[in-house]
Amino acid sequence: MCGIVGYAGGRPAAPIILRALHDLEYRGYDSAGIAVLSGSGDGQHLAVTKRQGKIVNLEAALADGEPLDATTGMGHTR
């Protein structure tokens, strides 16, 4: 079953979204992803990371990538 979470606020969005995705794990899923709005002004871009399997796979991919300091984003499981 799918789950979608979002966050817009003053703190870094990625850790909050990942924690919420962990809360949705009981629903069953086969993949997860996160998208955050990074940068500012004309340099804004959507940073998307997605992985098959457990949310720990997504967390590992995020740890290996660029730091996500965005304060707006959303995540999903499916």
Biopython code that builds the backbone (N, CA, C, O; Angstrom):
import numpy as np
from Bio.PDB.StructureBuilder import StructureBuilder

atoms = [
    (1, "MET", "N", (0.844, -1.171, 0.000)),
    (1, "MET", "CA", (0.000, 0.000, 0.000)),
    (1, "MET", "C", (0.891, 1.236, 0.000)),
    (1, "MET", "O", (1.923, 1.252, 0.670)),
    (2, "CYS", "N", (0.511, 2.259, -0.734)),
    (2, "CYS", "CA", (1.295, 3.489, -0.872)),
    (2, "CYS", "C", (1.138, 4.405, 0.330)),
    (2, "CYS", "O", (0.145, 4.347, 1.055)),
    (3, "GLY", "N", (2.135, 5.246, 0.522)),
    (3, "GLY", "CA", (2.073, 6.278, 1.539)),
    (3, "GLY", "C", (2.804, 7.507, 1.040)),
    (3, "GLY", "O", (3.839, 7.385, 0.385)),
    (4, "ILE", "N", (2.286, 8.685, 1.335)),
    (4, "ILE", "CA", (2.900, 9.942, 0.921)),
    (4, "ILE", "C", (2.974, 10.860, 2.135)),
    (4, "ILE", "O", (2.011, 10.988, 2.890)),
    (5, "VAL", "N", (4.134, 11.498, 2.313)),
    (5, "VAL", "CA", (4.312, 12.460, 3.398)),
    (5, "VAL", "C", (4.966, 13.713, 2.829)),
    (5, "VAL", "O", (5.680, 13.648, 1.828)),
    (6, "GLY", "N", (4.724, 14.835, 3.461)),
    (6, "GLY", "CA", (5.331, 16.086, 3.030)),
    (6, "GLY", "C", (5.722, 16.929, 4.223)),
    (6, "GLY", "O", (5.203, 16.750, 5.325)),
    (7, "TYR", "N", (6.650, 17.856, 3.992)),
    (7, "TYR", "CA", (7.077, 18.773, 5.047)),
    (7, "TYR", "C", (7.468, 20.099, 4.410)),
    (7, "TYR", "O", (8.156, 20.127, 3.389)),
    (8, "ALA", "N", (7.030, 21.187, 5.012)),
    (8, "ALA", "CA", (7.463, 22.538, 4.659)),
    (8, "ALA", "C", (7.614, 23.287, 5.975)),
    (8, "ALA", "O", (6.644, 23.450, 6.714)),
    (9, "GLY", "N", (8.816, 23.736, 6.265)),
    (9, "GLY", "CA", (9.042, 24.405, 7.545)),
    (9, "GLY", "C", (10.421, 25.017, 7.607)),
    (9, "GLY", "O", (11.030, 25.304, 6.576)),
    (10, "GLY", "N", (10.910, 25.217, 8.808)),
    (10, "GLY", "CA", (12.188, 25.872, 9.013)),
    (10, "GLY", "C", (13.352, 24.934, 9.268)),
    (10, "GLY", "O", (14.498, 25.379, 9.318)),
    (11, "ARG", "N", (13.085, 23.646, 9.432)),
    (11, "ARG", "CA", (14.154, 22.671, 9.705)),
    (11, "ARG", "C", (14.460, 21.877, 8.437)),
    (11, "ARG", "O", (13.651, 21.878, 7.509)),
    (12, "PRO", "N", (15.614, 21.195, 8.375)),
    (12, "PRO", "CA", (15.911, 20.343, 7.224)),
    (12, "PRO", "C", (14.812, 19.291, 7.023)),
    (12, "PRO", "O", (14.439, 18.584, 7.959)),
    (13, "ALA", "N", (14.307, 19.200, 5.807)),
    (13, "ALA", "CA", (13.152, 18.354, 5.513)),
    (13, "ALA", "C", (13.488, 16.863, 5.453)),
    (13, "ALA", "O", (12.688, 16.040, 5.898)),
    (14, "ALA", "N", (14.650, 16.497, 4.913)),
    (14, "ALA", "CA", (14.956, 15.082, 4.663)),
    (14, "ALA", "C", (14.850, 14.209, 5.915)),
    (14, "ALA", "O", (14.199, 13.167, 5.848)),
    (15, "PRO", "N", (15.452, 14.572, 7.051)),
    (15, "PRO", "CA", (15.334, 13.704, 8.231)),
    (15, "PRO", "C", (13.891, 13.554, 8.719)),
    (15, "PRO", "O", (13.497, 12.482, 9.177)),
    (16, "ILE", "N", (13.117, 14.614, 8.624)),
    (16, "ILE", "CA", (11.720, 14.563, 9.061)),
    (16, "ILE", "C", (10.917, 13.646, 8.150)),
    (16, "ILE", "O", (10.105, 12.850, 8.622)),
    (17, "ILE", "N", (11.143, 13.757, 6.854)),
    (17, "ILE", "CA", (10.426, 12.917, 5.890)),
    (17, "ILE", "C", (10.828, 11.456, 6.054)),
    (17, "ILE", "O", (9.970, 10.574, 6.023)),
    (18, "LEU", "N", (12.115, 11.187, 6.226)),
    (18, "LEU", "CA", (12.570, 9.803, 6.411)),
    (18, "LEU", "C", (11.972, 9.181, 7.664)),
    (18, "LEU", "O", (11.582, 8.013, 7.652)),
    (19, "ARG", "N", (11.897, 9.945, 8.739)),
    (19, "ARG", "CA", (11.286, 9.437, 9.969)),
    (19, "ARG", "C", (9.810, 9.097, 9.725)),
    (19, "ARG", "O", (9.321, 8.072, 10.201)),
    (20, "ALA", "N", (9.113, 9.947, 8.994)),
    (20, "ALA", "CA", (7.706, 9.690, 8.678)),
    (20, "ALA", "C", (7.559, 8.458, 7.784)),
    (20, "ALA", "O", (6.613, 7.688, 7.948)),
    (21, "LEU", "N", (8.484, 8.265, 6.843)),
    (21, "LEU", "CA", (8.429, 7.068, 5.991)),
    (21, "LEU", "C", (8.628, 5.807, 6.827)),
    (21, "LEU", "O", (7.980, 4.789, 6.581)),
    (22, "HIS", "N", (9.514, 5.873, 7.805)),
    (22, "HIS", "CA", (9.685, 4.726, 8.706)),
    (22, "HIS", "C", (8.380, 4.423, 9.440)),
    (22, "HIS", "O", (8.055, 3.260, 9.678)),
    (23, "ASP", "N", (7.638, 5.464, 9.795)),
    (23, "ASP", "CA", (6.349, 5.262, 10.468)),
    (23, "ASP", "C", (5.334, 4.572, 9.560)),
    (23, "ASP", "O", (4.379, 3.968, 10.049)),
    (24, "LEU", "N", (5.530, 4.654, 8.245)),
    (24, "LEU", "CA", (4.612, 4.028, 7.286)),
    (24, "LEU", "C", (5.034, 2.616, 6.891)),
    (24, "LEU", "O", (4.333, 1.961, 6.121)),
    (25, "GLU", "N", (6.164, 2.135, 7.402)),
    (25, "GLU", "CA", (6.691, 0.833, 6.980)),
    (25, "GLU", "C", (5.719, -0.314, 7.214)),
    (25, "GLU", "O", (5.711, -1.276, 6.447)),
    (26, "TYR", "N", (4.908, -0.232, 8.246)),
    (26, "TYR", "CA", (3.994, -1.329, 8.571)),
    (26, "TYR", "C", (2.982, -1.574, 7.459)),
    (26, "TYR", "O", (2.372, -2.643, 7.412)),
    (27, "ARG", "N", (2.791, -0.618, 6.573)),
    (27, "ARG", "CA", (1.784, -0.730, 5.518)),
    (27, "ARG", "C", (2.240, -1.632, 4.374)),
    (27, "ARG", "O", (1.423, -2.027, 3.544)),
    (28, "GLY", "N", (3.509, -1.958, 4.318)),
    (28, "GLY", "CA", (4.041, -2.784, 3.240)),
    (28, "GLY", "C", (4.370, -1.934, 2.019)),
    (28, "GLY", "O", (3.608, -1.033, 1.667)),
    (29, "TYR", "N", (5.496, -2.212, 1.374)),
    (29, "TYR", "CA", (5.916, -1.438, 0.208)),
    (29, "TYR", "C", (7.073, -2.166, -0.459)),
    (29, "TYR", "O", (7.645, -3.090, 0.118)),
    (30, "ASP", "N", (7.424, -1.744, -1.692)),
    (30, "ASP", "CA", (8.572, -2.344, -2.372)),
    (30, "ASP", "C", (9.620, -1.316, -2.779)),
    (30, "ASP", "O", (10.690, -1.685, -3.264)),
    (31, "SER", "N", (9.328, -0.031, -2.589)),
    (31, "SER", "CA", (10.299, 1.012, -2.907)),
    (31, "SER", "C", (9.920, 2.297, -2.180)),
    (31, "SER", "O", (8.812, 2.439, -1.662)),
    (32, "ALA", "N", (10.873, 3.232, -2.158)),
    (32, "ALA", "CA", (10.638, 4.510, -1.488)),
    (32, "ALA", "C", (11.436, 5.591, -2.199)),
    (32, "ALA", "O", (12.450, 5.311, -2.838)),
    (33, "GLY", "N", (10.970, 6.824, -2.081)),
    (33, "GLY", "CA", (11.667, 7.941, -2.702)),
    (33, "GLY", "C", (11.445, 9.220, -1.931)),
    (33, "GLY", "O", (10.527, 9.329, -1.119)),
    (34, "ILE", "N", (12.308, 10.191, -2.202)),
    (34, "ILE", "CA", (12.203, 11.498, -1.559)),
    (34, "ILE", "C", (12.560, 12.560, -2.595)),
    (34, "ILE", "O", (13.455, 12.362, -3.417)),
    (35, "ALA", "N", (11.858, 13.678, -2.548)),
    (35, "ALA", "CA", (12.142, 14.824, -3.415)),
    (35, "ALA", "C", (12.141, 16.066, -2.540)),
    (35, "ALA", "O", (11.198, 16.300, -1.784)),
    (36, "VAL", "N", (13.202, 16.865, -2.642)),
    (36, "VAL", "CA", (13.293, 18.098, -1.863)),
    (36, "VAL", "C", (13.652, 19.252, -2.787)),
    (36, "VAL", "O", (14.335, 19.068, -3.795)),
    (37, "LEU", "N", (13.187, 20.435, -2.434)),
    (37, "LEU", "CA", (13.479, 21.642, -3.193)),
    (37, "LEU", "C", (14.764, 22.242, -2.637)),
    (37, "LEU", "O", (14.764, 22.817, -1.548)),
    (38, "SER", "N", (15.861, 22.109, -3.384)),
    (38, "SER", "CA", (17.180, 22.555, -2.927)),
    (38, "SER", "C", (17.566, 23.869, -3.591)),
    (38, "SER", "O", (17.041, 24.231, -4.644)),
    (39, "GLY", "N", (18.483, 24.565, -2.961)),
    (39, "GLY", "CA", (18.978, 25.820, -3.505)),
    (39, "GLY", "C", (18.063, 26.980, -3.163)),
    (39, "GLY", "O", (17.112, 26.838, -2.394)),
    (40, "SER", "N", (18.370, 28.140, -3.752)),
    (40, "SER", "CA", (17.541, 29.317, -3.508)),
    (40, "SER", "C", (17.542, 30.202, -4.750)),
    (40, "SER", "O", (18.432, 30.111, -5.595)),
    (41, "GLY", "N", (16.549, 31.041, -4.841)),
    (41, "GLY", "CA", (16.451, 31.961, -5.970)),
    (41, "GLY", "C", (16.400, 31.230, -7.295)),
    (41, "GLY", "O", (15.682, 30.242, -7.447)),
    (42, "ASP", "N", (17.183, 31.733, -8.270)),
    (42, "ASP", "CA", (17.215, 31.105, -9.596)),
    (42, "ASP", "C", (17.934, 29.765, -9.585)),
    (42, "ASP", "O", (17.853, 29.015, -10.558)),
    (43, "GLY", "N", (18.639, 29.451, -8.497)),
    (43, "GLY", "CA", (19.378, 28.193, -8.404)),
    (43, "GLY", "C", (18.585, 27.054, -7.797)),
    (43, "GLY", "O", (19.148, 25.999, -7.506)),
    (44, "GLN", "N", (17.277, 27.245, -7.597)),
    (44, "GLN", "CA", (16.466, 26.172, -7.012)),
    (44, "GLN", "C", (16.319, 25.019, -7.992)),
    (44, "GLN", "O", (16.169, 25.215, -9.198)),
    (45, "HIS", "N", (16.367, 23.812, -7.442)),
    (45, "HIS", "CA", (16.132, 22.624, -8.252)),
    (45, "HIS", "C", (15.520, 21.538, -7.379)),
    (45, "HIS", "O", (15.640, 21.568, -6.154)),
    (46, "LEU", "N", (14.878, 20.602, -8.010)),
    (46, "LEU", "CA", (14.259, 19.484, -7.309)),
    (46, "LEU", "C", (15.263, 18.337, -7.267)),
    (46, "LEU", "O", (15.648, 17.807, -8.309)),
    (47, "ALA", "N", (15.684, 17.958, -6.073)),
    (47, "ALA", "CA", (16.612, 16.839, -5.888)),
    (47, "ALA", "C", (15.787, 15.599, -5.557)),
    (47, "ALA", "O", (15.093, 15.561, -4.541)),
    (48, "VAL", "N", (15.865, 14.588, -6.416)),
    (48, "VAL", "CA", (15.053, 13.376, -6.275)),
    (48, "VAL", "C", (15.968, 12.176, -6.071)),
    (48, "VAL", "O", (16.939, 11.995, -6.806)),
    (49, "THR", "N", (15.657, 11.362, -5.076)),
    (49, "THR", "CA", (16.365, 10.105, -4.835)),
    (49, "THR", "C", (15.322, 9.038, -4.594)),
    (49, "THR", "O", (14.391, 9.246, -3.815)),
    (50, "LYS", "N", (15.463, 7.886, -5.254)),
    (50, "LYS", "CA", (14.528, 6.780, -5.047)),
    (50, "LYS", "C", (15.287, 5.463, -5.118)),
    (50, "LYS", "O", (16.285, 5.339, -5.829)),
    (51, "ARG", "N", (14.795, 4.482, -4.366)),
    (51, "ARG", "CA", (15.440, 3.177, -4.315)),
    (51, "ARG", "C", (14.403, 2.081, -4.129)),
    (51, "ARG", "O", (13.366, 2.285, -3.499)),
    (52, "GLN", "N", (14.700, 0.920, -4.687)),
    (52, "GLN", "CA", (13.886, -0.259, -4.439)),
    (52, "GLN", "C", (14.262, -0.834, -3.090)),
    (52, "GLN", "O", (15.366, -0.612, -2.592)),
    (53, "GLY", "N", (13.339, -1.572, -2.503)),
    (53, "GLY", "CA", (13.613, -2.239, -1.237)),
    (53, "GLY", "C", (13.258, -1.372, -0.046)),
    (53, "GLY", "O", (12.389, -0.504, -0.123)),
    (54, "LYS", "N", (13.933, -1.619, 1.033)),
    (54, "LYS", "CA", (13.637, -0.975, 2.314)),
    (54, "LYS", "C", (14.081, 0.490, 2.349)),
    (54, "LYS", "O", (14.881, 0.930, 1.524)),
    (55, "ILE", "N", (13.559, 1.217, 3.297)),
    (55, "ILE", "CA", (13.890, 2.630, 3.457)),
    (55, "ILE", "C", (15.366, 2.808, 3.802)),
    (55, "ILE", "O", (15.939, 3.852, 3.490)),
    (56, "VAL", "N", (15.990, 1.829, 4.429)),
    (56, "VAL", "CA", (17.429, 1.927, 4.719)),
    (56, "VAL", "C", (18.224, 2.042, 3.419)),
    (56, "VAL", "O", (19.281, 2.674, 3.411)),
    (57, "ASN", "N", (17.749, 1.451, 2.319)),
    (57, "ASN", "CA", (18.417, 1.602, 1.023)),
    (57, "ASN", "C", (18.351, 3.054, 0.551)),
    (57, "ASN", "O", (19.318, 3.583, 0.002)),
    (58, "LEU", "N", (17.213, 3.684, 0.767)),
    (58, "LEU", "CA", (17.055, 5.098, 0.424)),
    (58, "LEU", "C", (17.962, 5.955, 1.304)),
    (58, "LEU", "O", (18.608, 6.880, 0.811)),
    (59, "GLU", "N", (18.015, 5.659, 2.589)),
    (59, "GLU", "CA", (18.880, 6.409, 3.508)),
    (59, "GLU", "C", (20.345, 6.283, 3.106)),
    (59, "GLU", "O", (21.089, 7.261, 3.176)),
    (60, "ALA", "N", (20.769, 5.095, 2.689)),
    (60, "ALA", "CA", (22.156, 4.891, 2.263)),
    (60, "ALA", "C", (22.465, 5.716, 1.017)),
    (60, "ALA", "O", (23.538, 6.309, 0.914)),
    (61, "ALA", "N", (21.530, 5.755, 0.076)),
    (61, "ALA", "CA", (21.728, 6.548, -1.137)),
    (61, "ALA", "C", (21.821, 8.034, -0.806)),
    (61, "ALA", "O", (22.624, 8.752, -1.402)),
    (62, "LEU", "N", (21.016, 8.493, 0.128)),
    (62, "LEU", "CA", (21.065, 9.899, 0.533)),
    (62, "LEU", "C", (22.373, 10.220, 1.245)),
    (62, "LEU", "O", (22.912, 11.314, 1.077)),
    (63, "ALA", "N", (22.888, 9.292, 2.031)),
    (63, "ALA", "CA", (24.154, 9.501, 2.742)),
    (63, "ALA", "C", (25.321, 9.604, 1.765)),
    (63, "ALA", "O", (26.290, 10.314, 2.031)),
    (64, "ASP", "N", (25.232, 8.895, 0.627)),
    (64, "ASP", "CA", (26.301, 8.910, -0.372)),
    (64, "ASP", "C", (26.221, 10.108, -1.314)),
    (64, "ASP", "O", (27.195, 10.419, -1.999)),
    (65, "GLY", "N", (25.076, 10.782, -1.359)),
    (65, "GLY", "CA", (24.868, 11.891, -2.288)),
    (65, "GLY", "C", (25.201, 13.234, -1.680)),
    (65, "GLY", "O", (25.820, 13.329, -0.620)),
    (66, "GLU", "N", (24.770, 14.279, -2.385)),
    (66, "GLU", "CA", (24.995, 15.638, -1.898)),
    (66, "GLU", "C", (24.143, 15.899, -0.662)),
    (66, "GLU", "O", (23.052, 15.343, -0.537)),
    (67, "PRO", "N", (24.626, 16.737, 0.254)),
    (67, "PRO", "CA", (23.830, 17.046, 1.453)),
    (67, "PRO", "C", (22.524, 17.742, 1.064)),
    (67, "PRO", "O", (22.507, 18.617, 0.198)),
    (68, "LEU", "N", (21.448, 17.344, 1.710)),
    (68, "LEU", "CA", (20.145, 17.938, 1.439)),
    (68, "LEU", "C", (19.771, 18.850, 2.601)),
    (68, "LEU", "O", (19.341, 18.383, 3.656)),
    (69, "ASP", "N", (19.939, 20.157, 2.397)),
    (69, "ASP", "CA", (19.617, 21.116, 3.449)),
    (69, "ASP", "C", (18.271, 21.791, 3.202)),
    (69, "ASP", "O", (17.942, 22.778, 3.860)),
    (70, "ALA", "N", (17.509, 21.275, 2.277)),
    (70, "ALA", "CA", (16.217, 21.857, 1.909)),
    (70, "ALA", "C", (15.239, 21.808, 3.077)),
    (70, "ALA", "O", (15.304, 20.913, 3.921)),
    (71, "THR", "N", (14.343, 22.770, 3.112)),
    (71, "THR", "CA", (13.329, 22.813, 4.165)),
    (71, "THR", "C", (11.935, 22.480, 3.640)),
    (71, "THR", "O", (10.952, 22.604, 4.371)),
    (72, "THR", "N", (11.843, 22.059, 2.380)),
    (72, "THR", "CA", (10.572, 21.660, 1.771)),
    (72, "THR", "C", (10.789, 20.384, 0.976)),
    (72, "THR", "O", (11.737, 20.283, 0.197)),
    (73, "GLY", "N", (9.905, 19.406, 1.176)),
    (73, "GLY", "CA", (10.037, 18.174, 0.411)),
    (73, "GLY", "C", (8.892, 17.223, 0.652)),
    (73, "GLY", "O", (7.994, 17.482, 1.454)),
    (74, "MET", "N", (8.944, 16.110, -0.064)),
    (74, "MET", "CA", (7.951, 15.061, 0.115)),
    (74, "MET", "C", (8.602, 13.708, -0.105)),
    (74, "MET", "O", (9.639, 13.603, -0.761)),
    (75, "GLY", "N", (7.984, 12.674, 0.449)),
    (75, "GLY", "CA", (8.481, 11.318, 0.304)),
    (75, "GLY", "C", (7.331, 10.370, 0.044)),
    (75, "GLY", "O", (6.172, 10.691, 0.306)),
    (76, "HIS", "N", (7.664, 9.190, -0.477)),
    (76, "HIS", "CA", (6.618, 8.213, -0.766)),
    (76, "HIS", "C", (7.134, 6.792, -0.587)),
    (76, "HIS", "O", (8.332, 6.531, -0.693)),
    (77, "THR", "N", (6.228, 5.903, -0.318)),
    (77, "THR", "CA", (6.482, 4.465, -0.408)),
    (77, "THR", "C", (5.442, 3.909, -1.363)),
    (77, "THR", "O", (4.340, 4.445, -1.478)),
    (78, "ARG", "N", (5.804, 2.823, -2.051)),
    (78, "ARG", "CA", (4.809, 2.185, -2.926)),
    (78, "ARG", "C", (5.088, 0.712, -3.005)),
    (78, "ARG", "O", (4.370, -0.017, -3.690)),
]
sb = StructureBuilder()
sb.init_structure("model")
sb.init_model(0)
sb.init_chain("A")
sb.init_seg("    ")
for serial, (resi, resn, name, xyz) in enumerate(atoms, 1):
    if name == "N":
        sb.init_residue(resn, " ", resi, " ")
    sb.init_atom(name, np.array(xyz, "f"), 0.0, 1.0, " ", f" {name:<3s}", serial, name[0])
structure = sb.get_structure()
